[in-house]
Amino acid sequence: MVTQSREQRLETLRASINNLQSQQAQLEAEIAEIEKTLKNDSSETVKRHIRLLHDYNEIKDIAQGLMGLIAEARGVRHVDVQREYGVKEQD
């Protein structure tokens, strides 16, 4: 079995560290380049998604209420009206 001297092991570790630092710099450069292509920063995107989800939930609540009124006026179950309009249970 060949044993490396202390200096050889240190040199190997230094080369490994340099390689890792080079990879880190390359990845950071890639991240910076990708971030430039984003339309908005992440916090703005999250805020927009929350607003859109809020709008969706309001519209969904209104639609559920209207289907309830239709069901009541027709004397049928709410689920029957949902099926008629193509609304699935998971919707």
DRENMARMAR-333961 format. One record per residue: residue number from 1; residue in one letter; chain; y, z, x of N, C-alpha, C in turn. Coordinates in steps of 0.02 Angstrom, whole numbers. Example, Ala and Ser with C-alpha at 12.3 -4.5 7.8 and 13.67 -1.06 7.14 Angstrom:
<nodes>
NODE,num,residu,chaine,nnorth,nup,neast,canorth,caup,caeast,cnorth,cup,ceast
NODE,1,A,A,-284,390,660,-225,390,615,-165,390,660
NODE,2,S,A,-112,354,642,-53,357,684,2,394,645
</nodes>
This chain:
<nodes>
NODE,num,residu,chaine,nnorth,nup,neast,canorth,caup,caeast,cnorth,cup,ceast
NODE,1,M,A,-59,0,42,0,0,0,62,0,45
NODE,2,V,A,109,-43,29,169,-49,69,222,-2,41
NODE,3,T,A,251,40,84,302,87,63,369,62,86
NODE,4,Q,A,417,61,40,484,40,59,520,98,92
NODE,5,S,A,560,81,139,600,133,171,655,154,122
NODE,6,R,A,684,210,136,737,236,95,795,186,89
NODE,7,E,A,813,155,143,867,106,143,851,46,101
NODE,8,Q,A,788,24,103,768,-34,62,771,-17,-12
NODE,9,R,A,749,43,-30,752,64,-100,825,69,-123
NODE,10,L,A,868,97,-80,939,101,-97,969,32,-107
NODE,11,E,A,952,-14,-63,977,-82,-67,953,-116,-131
NODE,12,T,A,891,-104,-149,863,-131,-211,900,-103,-271
NODE,13,L,A,912,-38,-270,949,-6,-325,1021,-32,-329
NODE,14,R,A,1053,-41,-272,1122,-68,-272,1123,-139,-300
NODE,15,A,A,1075,-179,-282,1071,-247,-307,1060,-246,-383
NODE,16,S,A,1017,-201,-405,1004,-194,-477,1067,-173,-514
NODE,17,I,A,1104,-125,-486,1167,-102,-516,1217,-159,-520
NODE,18,N,A,1223,-197,-465,1269,-254,-465,1250,-305,-518
NODE,19,N,A,1185,-318,-524,1161,-365,-573,1178,-341,-644
NODE,20,L,A,1166,-277,-657,1181,-249,-723,1256,-250,-738
NODE,21,Q,A,1297,-236,-688,1369,-238,-697,1392,-309,-712
NODE,22,S,A,1361,-357,-680,1377,-428,-692,1357,-447,-763
NODE,23,Q,A,1299,-425,-785,1277,-439,-854,1324,-407,-904
NODE,24,Q,A,1344,-345,-890,1390,-309,-934,1456,-347,-940
NODE,25,A,A,1482,-370,-885,1546,-407,-886,1538,-471,-926
NODE,26,Q,A,1482,-505,-918,1470,-567,-954,1465,-553,-1029
NODE,27,L,A,1430,-501,-1048,1424,-484,-1119,1491,-464,-1149
NODE,28,E,A,1530,-426,-1111,1597,-407,-1136,1641,-468,-1145
NODE,29,A,A,1635,-517,-1101,1673,-579,-1108,1650,-617,-1170
NODE,30,E,A,1585,-618,-1183,1559,-652,-1243,1584,-617,-1306
NODE,31,I,A,1583,-551,-1306,1607,-513,-1364,1681,-529,-1376
NODE,32,A,A,1721,-529,-1324,1792,-544,-1331,1802,-614,-1359
NODE,33,E,A,1762,-662,-1336,1768,-731,-1361,1749,-735,-1435
NODE,34,I,A,1696,-700,-1454,1674,-700,-1524,1726,-666,-1568
NODE,35,E,A,1755,-611,-1544,1806,-576,-1583,1867,-620,-1596
NODE,36,K,A,1882,-665,-1549,1938,-711,-1559,1927,-757,-1618
NODE,37,T,A,1863,-775,-1630,1847,-822,-1684,1846,-789,-1753
NODE,38,L,A,1845,-722,-1755,1844,-688,-1820,1911,-697,-1855
NODE,39,K,A,1908,-708,-1920,1969,-718,-1958,2009,-653,-1964
NODE,40,N,A,1974,-599,-1976,2007,-534,-1984,1971,-482,-1941
NODE,41,D,A,2004,-428,-1928,1969,-375,-1893,1921,-341,-1942
NODE,42,S,A,1874,-304,-1917,1820,-276,-1959,1846,-229,-2013
NODE,43,S,A,1897,-190,-1999,1923,-144,-2050,1953,-182,-2109
NODE,44,E,A,1986,-238,-2095,2013,-278,-2150,1957,-310,-2191
NODE,45,T,A,1905,-331,-2158,1848,-360,-2193,1815,-309,-2239
NODE,46,V,A,1807,-248,-2214,1777,-195,-2254,1821,-180,-2315
NODE,47,K,A,1887,-175,-2304,1933,-162,-2360,1928,-217,-2412
NODE,48,R,A,1924,-280,-2389,1920,-336,-2435,1855,-333,-2476
NODE,49,H,A,1800,-317,-2443,1735,-312,-2477,1736,-256,-2529
NODE,50,I,A,1766,-200,-2512,1770,-145,-2559,1811,-165,-2620
NODE,51,R,A,1867,-200,-2608,1909,-223,-2664,1871,-273,-2708
NODE,52,L,A,1834,-319,-2676,1795,-367,-2714,1740,-334,-2754
NODE,53,L,A,1707,-284,-2726,1656,-247,-2762,1686,-210,-2822
NODE,54,H,A,1745,-182,-2812,1779,-148,-2867,1795,-198,-2923
NODE,55,D,A,1821,-256,-2905,1836,-308,-2955,1772,-329,-2991
NODE,56,Y,A,1718,-339,-2953,1654,-359,-2983,1631,-307,-3033
NODE,57,N,A,1634,-243,-3014,1611,-190,-3059,1652,-187,-3122
NODE,58,E,A,1717,-198,-3117,1759,-198,-3177,1740,-256,-3223
NODE,59,I,A,1730,-315,-3194,1710,-373,-3235,1642,-361,-3266
NODE,60,K,A,1596,-334,-3228,1529,-320,-3254,1532,-270,-3312
NODE,61,D,A,1573,-218,-3306,1581,-169,-3360,1608,-202,-3423
NODE,62,I,A,1657,-246,-3415,1685,-281,-3473,1632,-325,-3505
NODE,63,A,A,1593,-361,-3465,1541,-405,-3491,1488,-364,-3528
NODE,64,Q,A,1469,-307,-3500,1420,-264,-3534,1447,-240,-3601
NODE,65,G,A,1511,-223,-3602,1542,-201,-3665,1543,-256,-3717
NODE,66,L,A,1560,-316,-3696,1560,-373,-3742,1490,-388,-3768
NODE,67,M,A,1441,-385,-3725,1372,-397,-3749,1350,-342,-3796
NODE,68,G,A,1374,-281,-3785,1359,-227,-3831,1389,-239,-3899
NODE,69,L,A,1451,-264,-3900,1484,-280,-3964,1447,-336,-4000
NODE,70,I,A,1426,-387,-3963,1388,-443,-3993,1323,-417,-4022
NODE,71,A,A,1288,-376,-3984,1224,-348,-4008,1234,-308,-4071
NODE,72,E,A,1287,-267,-4072,1301,-226,-4131,1317,-269,-4191
NODE,73,A,A,1359,-321,-4180,1378,-365,-4235,1318,-403,-4263
NODE,74,R,A,1272,-421,-4221,1212,-458,-4243,1157,-413,-4267
NODE,75,G,A,1161,-350,-4251,1108,-303,-4269,1046,-311,-4227
NODE,76,V,A,1057,-329,-4164,1000,-337,-4118,1008,-290,-4059
NODE,77,R,A,957,-287,-4018,961,-243,-3960,1005,-275,-3906
NODE,78,H,A,1035,-233,-3866,1078,-255,-3811,1039,-300,-3763
NODE,79,V,A,977,-282,-3749,936,-320,-3702,922,-390,-3728
NODE,80,D,A,918,-398,-3794,908,-465,-3822,968,-510,-3809
NODE,81,V,A,1028,-482,-3814,1089,-520,-3801,1091,-538,-3726
NODE,82,Q,A,1073,-491,-3684,1072,-504,-3612,1025,-563,-3596
NODE,83,R,A,966,-562,-3625,918,-617,-3613,947,-683,-3637
NODE,84,E,A,979,-682,-3695,1009,-743,-3723,1059,-774,-3675
NODE,85,Y,A,1097,-732,-3641,1148,-757,-3594,1122,-761,-3522
NODE,86,G,A,1058,-751,-3513,1028,-760,-3446,1041,-703,-3398
NODE,87,V,A,1057,-645,-3425,1068,-586,-3382,1002,-550,-3373
NODE,88,K,A,982,-542,-3311,919,-509,-3296,930,-434,-3289
NODE,89,E,A,876,-396,-3292,881,-323,-3288,913,-300,-3222
NODE,90,Q,A,897,-333,-3167,923,-313,-3102,996,-334,-3092
NODE,91,D,A,1022,-377,-3136,1092,-397,-3132,1133,-339,-3154
</nodes>
